[in-house]
C-alpha cells in the first residue's frame, strides 16, 4: 500500500513538472477536453430540438470545428434558446483559444526568430578609434555614461542573446558573438579600434586576449577576478590588468592615513580622465544612513558607485536600497573632480 501511494505521488509530481516545463501541453489537453464537451453537448441539444438527423458524431464534429473557427456556414443551426446560447459560448471561447494559440505558438516564436536573426553582428563600416568591450556588467554600465559624456565611441561584444536584445532596445552599441572568436572581433572593427577591454571571467579573458593579440596595434585591458591570474593575462598579451578586488584591499591598508590626505589617492586610471578608486566612509559622513538610490537622486555626487564593502562582505552588484554604514567602503568611477567631491562627502 505504501509503495503504491509512493508511486502515485511520484507520478503526480512528475506530471506537474512536465506541465510546468511544457505549458503548451496544458493548452492541448484543455482544447481536446472542450472539443469533446462541445460534441457531446451538440448531440444532446439536437436531440432536445428533435433534429435527430444531425444528432451524430460526424455532424457534431463538423459543427464544432466551423463554429470554433467562427466560419459558421449556417447549414446546421440551433433553433432553441439554449442551443443559440451554446453557439455563442462556443464562438467566444473559440476566438480566445485561437487567438491564444496564434500569439503563443505562432506569432511570438516567429518574432523571436526574426529578432534573433536580426541581432547586430557587425559594426558600421565607418567606425574607428573606438573601444571594444567584451562582456557587460554594472561596471561597464557605469562607464557608458562617461563614454557618452566624452563622446567616446564604443561597442559591447557578448554572446548572451537576451543581453544583446536588451542593449539594442536601450540603443547601446553592441554586437552578438563570442568575444574570443577572431571573426567576431573583426566584425567589431578591431582593426580600427584603439582599445579592447576583456571583462569576462579570468579564463575567458585569457582566450579573448590571445585572440585580440593577433592585432598588434590594439591596446588591451583585462579585468581580473583573481589577482593571482594577473601574470597569466599579461603572458597572454594584456597591456594592463586591473583587479578591483586588490584595489579594495590596498585601500583598506591606507584607511587610517587617508583622513590626513586631502587629495584623491589610490586612483587607477582606466581610460583617459576616468578613474576608479575606493573610499572608506568615516563616522560623521553625511552619507551614513542614506541608500545608494538617495545618493543618486539627490545628486550628491556625479561619480558612479559600482561596488561596496560592508562588514567584510564585498559586492560588485550593489542594490539601490543598500545603505551606507560607518564601516562601508565605496568603489567609485568618475573623473578626478567627481571623485574629489565624493571623497569630501565620505569624511
Long-range contacts (C-beta under 8 A, 24 or more apart in sequence): 24-104, 24-105, 27-100, 27-101, 27-104, 31-97, 34-93, 34-97, 35-64, 35-68, 38-64, 38-67, 38-68, 38-90, 39-64, 41-86, 42-86, 45-78, 45-80, 45-82, 45-83, 45-86, 46-78, 48-80, 48-82, 48-83, 49-78, 49-79, 49-80, 49-83, 51-79, 64-90, 67-91, 67-94, 68-93, 68-94, 68-97, 68-98, 69-94, 69-98, 70-94, 70-95, 115-165, 116-161, 119-161, 119-164, 119-165, 119-168, 119-176, 120-164, 120-168, 120-174, 120-175, 120-176, 121-175, 121-176, 121-177, 121-187, 122-175, 122-187, 122-188, 123-155, 123-173, 123-175, 123-187, 123-188, 123-189, 127-153, 127-155, 127-189, 127-192, 128-153, 128-189, 128-192, 128-193, 129-153, 129-192, 129-193, 129-194, 130-154, 130-155, 130-189, 130-192, 130-193, 130-194, 131-155, 131-193, 131-194, 131-195, 131-196, 131-197, 131-271, 132-157, 132-185, 132-188, 132-189, 132-190, 132-193, 132-195, 132-196, 132-197, 133-157, 133-196, 133-197, 133-199, 134-158, 134-179, 134-180, 134-196, 134-197, 134-198, 134-199, 134-200, 134-205, 134-208, 135-179, 135-197, 135-198, 135-199, 135-200, 135-204, 136-160, 136-163, 136-167, 136-174, 136-199, 137-199, 137-316, 137-317, 138-306, 138-316, 138-317, 138-318, 139-199, 139-223, 139-244, 139-306, 139-307, 139-316, 139-333, 140-197, 140-199, 142-304, 142-306, 142-333, 143-270, 143-271, 143-274, 143-333, 144-172, 145-304, 146-271, 146-274, 146-304, 146-333, 146-334, 146-335, 150-272, 150-273, 150-274, 152-271, 155-188, 155-189, 157-184, 157-185, 157-188, 179-204, 179-208, 180-204, 180-207, 180-208, 180-210, 180-211, 181-211, 182-211, 182-214, 185-211, 185-212, 185-215, 190-215, 190-218, 191-215, 193-218, 194-218, 194-219, 195-219, 195-220, 195-221, 195-271, 196-220, 196-221, 197-221, 197-222, 197-223, 198-222, 198-223, 198-233, 198-238, 199-223, 201-225, 202-226, 202-229, 202-232, 202-233, 205-233, 205-238, 206-232, 206-233, 206-236, 209-233, 209-236, 209-237, 209-238, 210-236, 210-237, 212-237, 213-237, 221-270, 242-268, 242-270, 242-276, 244-276, 244-307, 244-316, 244-331, 245-314, 247-276, 247-277, 247-278, 247-331, 248-278, 248-307, 248-309, 248-314, 248-329, 248-331, 251-277, 251-278, 251-279, 251-280, 251-329, 252-280, 252-329, 255-280, 259-347, 263-340, 264-336, 264-339, 264-340, 264-343, 267-336, 267-339, 270-333, 273-335, 273-336, 274-333, 274-334, 274-335, 275-333, 275-334, 275-335, 275-336, 275-339, 276-306, 276-331, 276-332, 276-333, 277-331, 277-332, 277-339, 278-309, 278-329, 278-330, 278-331, 278-332, 279-329, 279-330, 279-332, 279-339, 279-342, 279-343, 279-346, 280-328, 280-329, 280-330, 280-346, 281-324, 281-325, 281-326, 281-327, 281-328, 281-329, 281-330, 281-346, 282-326, 282-346, 282-347, 283-326, 284-347, 285-324, 285-345, 285-346, 285-347, 286-345, 287-324, 287-345, 287-346, 288-324, 288-325, 288-326, 289-323, 289-324, 290-323, 290-324, 291-320, 291-321, 291-322, 291-323, 291-324, 292-318, 292-319, 292-320, 292-321, 292-322, 292-324, 293-320, 293-321, 295-324, 296-320, 300-345, 301-332, 301-334, 301-338, 301-341, 301-342, 301-345, 302-334, 302-338, 302-341, 303-332, 303-333, 303-334, 303-335, 303-338, 303-339, 303-341, 303-342, 304-332, 304-333, 304-334, 305-330, 305-331, 305-332, 306-331, 306-332, 306-333, 307-331
